[in-house]
Amino acid sequence: MEHATSVIRKVETWQGQSMSAAAPGGTNSPTLKTLSCYENGAARLLAYAAVADEWLDTITSEKIAGYARRRQDAGMKVATVSREPQVLR
């Protein structure tokens, strides 16, 4: 099983490759919006040690719930907090 950090780094690499091949359309391109969402989620998850320092098969719903509580306590909206862990799916 892969470590969470390595998977997130793969997403960042994929993002860089996809950005150079993105279709014209500027920042409104669905591809660029998707990449931006993954980039943000990856950065937020890497900042949370309980998730970033784990192997993927050891990231439990309790750890994600702790992440969500921390983000909501910081004033983030539920919808934002729910989207960020999507990079792990």
C-alpha positions in Angstrom: 0.0 0.0 0.0 1.2 3.5 -0.8 2.0 6.3 1.7 -0.5 9.2 1.5 2.3 11.6 0.8 3.4 9.6 -2.3 -0.1 9.5 -3.7 -0.6 13.2 -3.2 2.7 13.8 -4.9 1.5 11.7 -7.9 -1.6 13.9 -8.1 0.7 17.0 -8.2 2.8 15.4 -10.9 -0.3 14.5 -12.9 -1.5 18.0 -12.4 1.7 19.5 -13.9 1.5 17.2 -16.9 -2.2 17.9 -17.5 -1.7 21.6 -17.2 0.7 21.6 -20.1 -1.7 19.6 -22.2 -4.9 21.4 -21.1 -7.3 22.4 -23.8 -7.8 26.1 -24.5 -10.4 27.8 -22.4 -8.4 29.6 -19.7 -9.1 29.1 -16.0 -12.8 28.3 -16.8 -11.8 25.0 -18.3 -13.3 22.1 -16.3 -9.9 20.4 -16.4 -8.2 23.3 -14.8 -10.9 23.6 -12.1 -10.6 19.9 -11.3 -6.8 20.2 -11.0 -7.1 23.2 -8.8 -9.5 21.4 -6.5 -7.1 18.4 -6.2 -4.1 20.7 -5.6 -5.9 22.5 -2.8 -7.1 19.2 -1.2 -3.6 17.7 -1.4 -2.0 20.8 0.2 -4.5 20.8 3.0 -4.2 17.1 3.7 -0.4 17.3 3.7 -0.6 20.0 6.4 -2.5 17.6 8.7 0.1 15.2 10.1 -2.4 12.6 11.2 -3.2 12.0 7.5 0.0 13.0 5.7 2.2 10.7 7.7 0.0 7.6 7.2 -0.1 4.7 4.8 -3.3 4.9 2.7 -4.8 1.7 4.2 -4.3 3.2 7.7 -6.2 6.4 7.1 -9.4 5.8 8.9 -12.7 7.7 8.9 -11.8 8.8 12.4 -8.7 10.5 11.1 -10.6 12.2 8.3 -13.3 13.3 10.9 -10.5 14.8 13.0 -9.2 16.6 9.9 -12.7 17.9 9.2 -13.2 19.1 12.8 -9.9 21.0 12.7 -10.8 22.7 9.4 -14.3 23.6 10.6 -12.9 24.9 13.9 -10.7 27.1 11.7 -13.9 28.6 10.2 -14.1 26.7 6.9 -17.6 25.8 5.6 -18.8 22.2 5.6 -18.9 22.0 1.8 -15.3 23.1 1.5 -14.1 20.6 4.2 -16.0 17.8 2.5 -14.4 18.4 -0.9 -10.8 18.5 0.3 -10.4 14.7 1.1 -11.6 13.8 -2.4 -8.0 13.6 -3.5 -7.7 10.4 -1.5 -10.5 8.7 -3.4 
